[in-house]
Amino acid sequence: MTGWIRLHRGWRDCEVFGDEPMTEREAWVWLIEKAAWKPCVRRNAKGERVQIERGQFHTSLRNLGEAWSWGKNKV
């Protein structure tokens, strides 16, 4: 299969999904959704500037676990 799809960022914020944990496939799409679409600068937990290139993002295992409603070991 080739090509691309157009998917709105925040698609999972719909009330239909509720607070249920994400599946592994949903987590993969979440990663793609959160990736930078252009180079930018973000701040880490210590307040330091981090250069983010297109397709990257900056996070931690703890933040992923919270976002996906998963435990640290599953992340």
Backbone atoms as SQL, in Angstrom:
CREATE TABLE atoms (id INTEGER PRIMARY KEY, chain TEXT, resi INTEGER, resn TEXT, atom TEXT, x REAL, y REAL, z REAL);
INSERT INTO atoms VALUES
  (1, 'A', 1, 'MET', 'N', 0.846, -1.167, 0.000),
  (2, 'A', 1, 'MET', 'CA', 0.000, 0.000, 0.000),
  (3, 'A', 1, 'MET', 'C', 0.898, 1.239, 0.000),
  (4, 'A', 2, 'THR', 'N', 0.557, 2.220, -0.769),
  (5, 'A', 2, 'THR', 'CA', 1.339, 3.452, -0.831),
  (6, 'A', 2, 'THR', 'C', 0.435, 4.646, -0.623),
  (7, 'A', 3, 'GLY', 'N', 1.046, 5.811, -0.495),
  (8, 'A', 3, 'GLY', 'CA', 0.277, 7.043, -0.342),
  (9, 'A', 3, 'GLY', 'C', 0.279, 7.539, 1.086),
  (10, 'A', 4, 'TRP', 'N', -0.609, 8.429, 1.376),
  (11, 'A', 4, 'TRP', 'CA', -0.679, 9.031, 2.702),
  (12, 'A', 4, 'TRP', 'C', -2.134, 9.266, 3.053),
  (13, 'A', 5, 'ILE', 'N', -2.373, 9.527, 4.326),
  (14, 'A', 5, 'ILE', 'CA', -3.713, 9.879, 4.782),
  (15, 'A', 5, 'ILE', 'C', -3.639, 11.227, 5.499),
  (16, 'A', 6, 'ARG', 'N', -4.717, 11.890, 5.551),
  (17, 'A', 6, 'ARG', 'CA', -4.791, 13.160, 6.263),
  (18, 'A', 6, 'ARG', 'C', -5.561, 12.901, 7.550),
  (19, 'A', 7, 'LEU', 'N', -4.903, 13.174, 8.676),
  (20, 'A', 7, 'LEU', 'CA', -5.509, 12.913, 9.974),
  (21, 'A', 7, 'LEU', 'C', -5.359, 14.153, 10.839),
  (22, 'A', 8, 'HIS', 'N', -6.443, 14.634, 11.373),
  (23, 'A', 8, 'HIS', 'CA', -6.436, 15.839, 12.192),
  (24, 'A', 8, 'HIS', 'C', -5.723, 15.586, 13.514),
  (25, 'A', 9, 'ARG', 'N', -4.802, 16.498, 13.900),
  (26, 'A', 9, 'ARG', 'CA', -4.152, 16.381, 15.201),
  (27, 'A', 9, 'ARG', 'C', -5.219, 16.545, 16.282),
  (28, 'A', 10, 'GLY', 'N', -5.136, 15.725, 17.313),
  (29, 'A', 10, 'GLY', 'CA', -6.127, 15.783, 18.377),
  (30, 'A', 10, 'GLY', 'C', -7.335, 14.902, 18.107),
  (31, 'A', 11, 'TRP', 'N', -7.234, 14.013, 17.146),
  (32, 'A', 11, 'TRP', 'CA', -8.351, 13.149, 16.769),
  (33, 'A', 11, 'TRP', 'C', -8.867, 12.331, 17.938),
  (34, 'A', 12, 'ARG', 'N', -7.997, 12.009, 18.880),
  (35, 'A', 12, 'ARG', 'CA', -8.400, 11.150, 19.992),
  (36, 'A', 12, 'ARG', 'C', -9.042, 11.952, 21.134),
  (37, 'A', 13, 'ASP', 'N', -9.104, 13.254, 21.020),
  (38, 'A', 13, 'ASP', 'CA', -9.727, 14.084, 22.048),
  (39, 'A', 13, 'ASP', 'C', -11.253, 13.984, 22.019),
  (40, 'A', 14, 'CYS', 'N', -11.788, 13.313, 21.026),
  (41, 'A', 14, 'CYS', 'CA', -13.239, 13.149, 20.894),
  (42, 'A', 14, 'CYS', 'C', -13.785, 12.399, 22.110),
  (43, 'A', 15, 'GLU', 'N', -14.936, 12.799, 22.591),
  (44, 'A', 15, 'GLU', 'CA', -15.539, 12.196, 23.780),
  (45, 'A', 15, 'GLU', 'C', -15.875, 10.721, 23.600),
  (46, 'A', 16, 'VAL', 'N', -15.937, 10.242, 22.379),
  (47, 'A', 16, 'VAL', 'CA', -16.239, 8.836, 22.121),
  (48, 'A', 16, 'VAL', 'C', -15.172, 7.924, 22.730),
  (49, 'A', 17, 'PHE', 'N', -13.915, 8.378, 22.728),
  (50, 'A', 17, 'PHE', 'CA', -12.823, 7.561, 23.241),
  (51, 'A', 17, 'PHE', 'C', -12.754, 7.547, 24.761),
  (52, 'A', 18, 'GLY', 'N', -13.273, 8.550, 25.419),
  (53, 'A', 18, 'GLY', 'CA', -13.236, 8.617, 26.874),
  (54, 'A', 18, 'GLY', 'C', -11.816, 8.598, 27.407),
  (55, 'A', 19, 'ASP', 'N', -11.624, 7.993, 28.563),
  (56, 'A', 19, 'ASP', 'CA', -10.304, 7.929, 29.187),
  (57, 'A', 19, 'ASP', 'C', -9.696, 6.538, 29.097),
  (58, 'A', 20, 'GLU', 'N', -10.126, 5.744, 28.138),
  (59, 'A', 20, 'GLU', 'CA', -9.599, 4.387, 28.020),
  (60, 'A', 20, 'GLU', 'C', -8.137, 4.406, 27.575),
  (61, 'A', 21, 'PRO', 'N', -7.363, 3.414, 28.032),
  (62, 'A', 21, 'PRO', 'CA', -5.954, 3.354, 27.617),
  (63, 'A', 21, 'PRO', 'C', -5.846, 3.171, 26.100),
  (64, 'A', 22, 'MET', 'N', -4.780, 3.678, 25.534),
  (65, 'A', 22, 'MET', 'CA', -4.565, 3.542, 24.096),
  (66, 'A', 22, 'MET', 'C', -4.081, 2.140, 23.758),
  (67, 'A', 23, 'THR', 'N', -4.414, 1.722, 22.561),
  (68, 'A', 23, 'THR', 'CA', -3.837, 0.488, 22.032),
  (69, 'A', 23, 'THR', 'C', -2.446, 0.821, 21.500),
  (70, 'A', 24, 'GLU', 'N', -1.676, -0.193, 21.155),
  (71, 'A', 24, 'GLU', 'CA', -0.343, 0.056, 20.596),
  (72, 'A', 24, 'GLU', 'C', -0.442, 0.788, 19.265),
  (73, 'A', 25, 'ARG', 'N', -1.434, 0.481, 18.469),
  (74, 'A', 25, 'ARG', 'CA', -1.610, 1.185, 17.188),
  (75, 'A', 25, 'ARG', 'C', -1.966, 2.650, 17.408),
  (76, 'A', 26, 'GLU', 'N', -2.837, 2.913, 18.367),
  (77, 'A', 26, 'GLU', 'CA', -3.190, 4.306, 18.667),
  (78, 'A', 26, 'GLU', 'C', -1.972, 5.067, 19.179),
  (79, 'A', 27, 'ALA', 'N', -1.156, 4.402, 19.984),
  (80, 'A', 27, 'ALA', 'CA', 0.056, 5.047, 20.486),
  (81, 'A', 27, 'ALA', 'C', 1.002, 5.392, 19.339),
  (82, 'A', 28, 'TRP', 'N', 1.098, 4.523, 18.340),
  (83, 'A', 28, 'TRP', 'CA', 1.950, 4.791, 17.174),
  (84, 'A', 28, 'TRP', 'C', 1.447, 6.030, 16.428),
  (85, 'A', 29, 'VAL', 'N', 0.151, 6.122, 16.215),
  (86, 'A', 29, 'VAL', 'CA', -0.414, 7.294, 15.540),
  (87, 'A', 29, 'VAL', 'C', -0.203, 8.542, 16.408),
  (88, 'A', 30, 'TRP', 'N', -0.308, 8.405, 17.729),
  (89, 'A', 30, 'TRP', 'CA', -0.080, 9.521, 18.648),
  (90, 'A', 30, 'TRP', 'C', 1.341, 10.048, 18.476),
  (91, 'A', 31, 'LEU', 'N', 2.320, 9.139, 18.367),
  (92, 'A', 31, 'LEU', 'CA', 3.711, 9.550, 18.164),
  (93, 'A', 31, 'LEU', 'C', 3.868, 10.354, 16.873),
  (94, 'A', 32, 'ILE', 'N', 3.243, 9.869, 15.815),
  (95, 'A', 32, 'ILE', 'CA', 3.306, 10.577, 14.536),
  (96, 'A', 32, 'ILE', 'C', 2.652, 11.950, 14.663),
  (97, 'A', 33, 'GLU', 'N', 1.517, 11.994, 15.344),
  (98, 'A', 33, 'GLU', 'CA', 0.770, 13.248, 15.525),
  (99, 'A', 33, 'GLU', 'C', 1.585, 14.292, 16.289),
  (100, 'A', 34, 'LYS', 'N', 2.332, 13.853, 17.305),
  (101, 'A', 34, 'LYS', 'CA', 3.069, 14.783, 18.160),
  (102, 'A', 34, 'LYS', 'C', 4.402, 15.223, 17.575),
  (103, 'A', 35, 'ALA', 'N', 4.853, 14.566, 16.513),
  (104, 'A', 35, 'ALA', 'CA', 6.136, 14.930, 15.906),
  (105, 'A', 35, 'ALA', 'C', 6.052, 16.329, 15.309),
  (106, 'A', 36, 'ALA', 'N', 7.163, 17.059, 15.370),
  (107, 'A', 36, 'ALA', 'CA', 7.219, 18.422, 14.828),
  (108, 'A', 36, 'ALA', 'C', 7.085, 18.379, 13.310),
  (109, 'A', 37, 'TRP', 'N', 6.336, 19.293, 12.753),
  (110, 'A', 37, 'TRP', 'CA', 6.191, 19.342, 11.301),
  (111, 'A', 37, 'TRP', 'C', 7.174, 20.325, 10.674),
  (112, 'A', 38, 'LYS', 'N', 7.873, 21.068, 11.535),
  (113, 'A', 38, 'LYS', 'CA', 8.952, 21.952, 11.078),
  (114, 'A', 38, 'LYS', 'C', 9.934, 22.101, 12.240),
  (115, 'A', 39, 'PRO', 'N', 11.185, 22.460, 11.961),
  (116, 'A', 39, 'PRO', 'CA', 12.157, 22.648, 13.049),
  (117, 'A', 39, 'PRO', 'C', 11.657, 23.695, 14.052),
  (118, 'A', 40, 'CYS', 'N', 11.894, 23.441, 15.341),
  (119, 'A', 40, 'CYS', 'CA', 11.452, 24.368, 16.374),
  (120, 'A', 40, 'CYS', 'C', 12.301, 24.177, 17.628),
  (121, 'A', 41, 'VAL', 'N', 12.085, 25.017, 18.612),
  (122, 'A', 41, 'VAL', 'CA', 12.788, 24.921, 19.884),
  (123, 'A', 41, 'VAL', 'C', 11.756, 24.707, 20.977),
  (124, 'A', 42, 'ARG', 'N', 11.987, 23.718, 21.821),
  (125, 'A', 42, 'ARG', 'CA', 11.102, 23.431, 22.956),
  (126, 'A', 42, 'ARG', 'C', 11.932, 23.474, 24.226),
  (127, 'A', 43, 'ARG', 'N', 11.284, 23.471, 25.353),
  (128, 'A', 43, 'ARG', 'CA', 11.985, 23.449, 26.640),
  (129, 'A', 43, 'ARG', 'C', 11.768, 22.098, 27.318),
  (130, 'A', 44, 'ASN', 'N', 12.821, 21.571, 27.917),
  (131, 'A', 44, 'ASN', 'CA', 12.696, 20.307, 28.632),
  (132, 'A', 44, 'ASN', 'C', 12.249, 20.574, 30.067),
  (133, 'A', 45, 'ALA', 'N', 12.196, 19.532, 30.888),
  (134, 'A', 45, 'ALA', 'CA', 11.712, 19.662, 32.265),
  (135, 'A', 45, 'ALA', 'C', 12.583, 20.589, 33.103),
  (136, 'A', 46, 'LYS', 'N', 13.858, 20.717, 32.740),
  (137, 'A', 46, 'LYS', 'CA', 14.775, 21.599, 33.461),
  (138, 'A', 46, 'LYS', 'C', 14.737, 23.029, 32.940),
  (139, 'A', 47, 'GLY', 'N', 13.942, 23.275, 31.927),
  (140, 'A', 47, 'GLY', 'CA', 13.846, 24.610, 31.356),
  (141, 'A', 47, 'GLY', 'C', 14.891, 24.900, 30.289),
  (142, 'A', 48, 'GLU', 'N', 15.672, 23.891, 29.932),
  (143, 'A', 48, 'GLU', 'CA', 16.708, 24.071, 28.914),
  (144, 'A', 48, 'GLU', 'C', 16.084, 24.010, 27.526),
  (145, 'A', 49, 'ARG', 'N', 16.642, 24.777, 26.613),
  (146, 'A', 49, 'ARG', 'CA', 16.158, 24.791, 25.241),
  (147, 'A', 49, 'ARG', 'C', 16.644, 23.547, 24.507),
  (148, 'A', 50, 'VAL', 'N', 15.733, 22.908, 23.773),
  (149, 'A', 50, 'VAL', 'CA', 16.060, 21.716, 22.995),
  (150, 'A', 50, 'VAL', 'C', 15.644, 21.966, 21.548),
  (151, 'A', 51, 'GLN', 'N', 16.585, 21.817, 20.636),
  (152, 'A', 51, 'GLN', 'CA', 16.292, 21.989, 19.209),
  (153, 'A', 51, 'GLN', 'C', 15.609, 20.724, 18.698),
  (154, 'A', 52, 'ILE', 'N', 14.442, 20.872, 18.112),
  (155, 'A', 52, 'ILE', 'CA', 13.664, 19.754, 17.579),
  (156, 'A', 52, 'ILE', 'C', 13.605, 19.906, 16.067),
  (157, 'A', 53, 'GLU', 'N', 13.989, 18.852, 15.376),
  (158, 'A', 53, 'GLU', 'CA', 13.932, 18.856, 13.914),
  (159, 'A', 53, 'GLU', 'C', 12.612, 18.257, 13.450),
  (160, 'A', 54, 'ARG', 'N', 12.305, 18.444, 12.184),
  (161, 'A', 54, 'ARG', 'CA', 11.082, 17.891, 11.613),
  (162, 'A', 54, 'ARG', 'C', 11.052, 16.378, 11.847),
  (163, 'A', 55, 'GLY', 'N', 9.912, 15.873, 12.332),
  (164, 'A', 55, 'GLY', 'CA', 9.746, 14.447, 12.580),
  (165, 'A', 55, 'GLY', 'C', 10.173, 14.005, 13.967),
  (166, 'A', 56, 'GLN', 'N', 10.709, 14.918, 14.788),
  (167, 'A', 56, 'GLN', 'CA', 11.130, 14.585, 16.138),
  (168, 'A', 56, 'GLN', 'C', 10.192, 15.202, 17.164),
  (169, 'A', 57, 'PHE', 'N', 10.293, 14.729, 18.395),
  (170, 'A', 57, 'PHE', 'CA', 9.660, 15.391, 19.523),
  (171, 'A', 57, 'PHE', 'C', 10.433, 15.020, 20.771),
  (172, 'A', 58, 'HIS', 'N', 10.228, 15.782, 21.824),
  (173, 'A', 58, 'HIS', 'CA', 10.962, 15.593, 23.069),
  (174, 'A', 58, 'HIS', 'C', 9.972, 15.217, 24.152),
  (175, 'A', 59, 'THR', 'N', 10.214, 14.086, 24.828),
  (176, 'A', 59, 'THR', 'CA', 9.316, 13.637, 25.880),
  (177, 'A', 59, 'THR', 'C', 10.066, 12.712, 26.821),
  (178, 'A', 60, 'SER', 'N', 9.360, 12.129, 27.770),
  (179, 'A', 60, 'SER', 'CA', 9.944, 11.170, 28.705),
  (180, 'A', 60, 'SER', 'C', 9.047, 9.942, 28.777),
  (181, 'A', 61, 'LEU', 'N', 9.577, 8.866, 29.340),
  (182, 'A', 61, 'LEU', 'CA', 8.757, 7.667, 29.519),
  (183, 'A', 61, 'LEU', 'C', 7.567, 7.956, 30.418),
  (184, 'A', 62, 'ARG', 'N', 7.769, 8.780, 31.424),
  (185, 'A', 62, 'ARG', 'CA', 6.674, 9.136, 32.334),
  (186, 'A', 62, 'ARG', 'C', 5.559, 9.862, 31.586),
  (187, 'A', 63, 'ASN', 'N', 5.937, 10.829, 30.732),
  (188, 'A', 63, 'ASN', 'CA', 4.924, 11.568, 29.972),
  (189, 'A', 63, 'ASN', 'C', 4.175, 10.662, 29.006),
  (190, 'A', 64, 'LEU', 'N', 4.896, 9.725, 28.379),
  (191, 'A', 64, 'LEU', 'CA', 4.231, 8.791, 27.476),
  (192, 'A', 64, 'LEU', 'C', 3.240, 7.928, 28.246),
  (193, 'A', 65, 'GLY', 'N', 3.644, 7.428, 29.400),
  (194, 'A', 65, 'GLY', 'CA', 2.754, 6.617, 30.214),
  (195, 'A', 65, 'GLY', 'C', 1.500, 7.359, 30.624),
  (196, 'A', 66, 'GLU', 'N', 1.641, 8.622, 30.980),
  (197, 'A', 66, 'GLU', 'CA', 0.480, 9.428, 31.357),
  (198, 'A', 66, 'GLU', 'C', -0.436, 9.665, 30.160),
  (199, 'A', 67, 'ALA', 'N', 0.154, 9.979, 29.017),
  (200, 'A', 67, 'ALA', 'CA', -0.643, 10.263, 27.822),
  (201, 'A', 67, 'ALA', 'C', -1.402, 9.033, 27.339),
  (202, 'A', 68, 'TRP', 'N', -0.779, 7.875, 27.471),
  (203, 'A', 68, 'TRP', 'CA', -1.372, 6.653, 26.944),
  (204, 'A', 68, 'TRP', 'C', -2.128, 5.848, 27.995),
  (205, 'A', 69, 'SER', 'N', -2.080, 6.275, 29.253),
  (206, 'A', 69, 'SER', 'CA', -2.671, 5.534, 30.383),
  (207, 'A', 69, 'SER', 'C', -2.051, 4.139, 30.500),
  (208, 'A', 70, 'TRP', 'N', -0.732, 4.103, 30.363),
  (209, 'A', 70, 'TRP', 'CA', 0.032, 2.863, 30.481),
  (210, 'A', 70, 'TRP', 'C', 0.979, 2.967, 31.650),
  (211, 'A', 71, 'GLY', 'N', 1.390, 1.824, 32.187),
  (212, 'A', 71, 'GLY', 'CA', 2.423, 1.780, 33.192),
  (213, 'A', 71, 'GLY', 'C', 3.798, 1.914, 32.556),
  (214, 'A', 72, 'LYS', 'N', 4.796, 2.247, 33.352),
  (215, 'A', 72, 'LYS', 'CA', 6.150, 2.462, 32.852),
  (216, 'A', 72, 'LYS', 'C', 6.678, 1.238, 32.106),
  (217, 'A', 73, 'ASN', 'N', 6.409, 0.036, 32.612),
  (218, 'A', 73, 'ASN', 'CA', 6.918, -1.172, 31.965),
  (219, 'A', 73, 'ASN', 'C', 6.315, -1.382, 30.571),
  (220, 'A', 74, 'LYS', 'N', 5.051, -1.017, 30.387),
  (221, 'A', 74, 'LYS', 'CA', 4.436, -1.175, 29.071),
  (222, 'A', 74, 'LYS', 'C', 4.992, -0.174, 28.084),
  (223, 'A', 75, 'VAL', 'N', 5.255, 1.042, 28.552),
  (224, 'A', 75, 'VAL', 'CA', 5.832, 2.055, 27.673),
  (225, 'A', 75, 'VAL', 'C', 7.164, 1.553, 27.154);
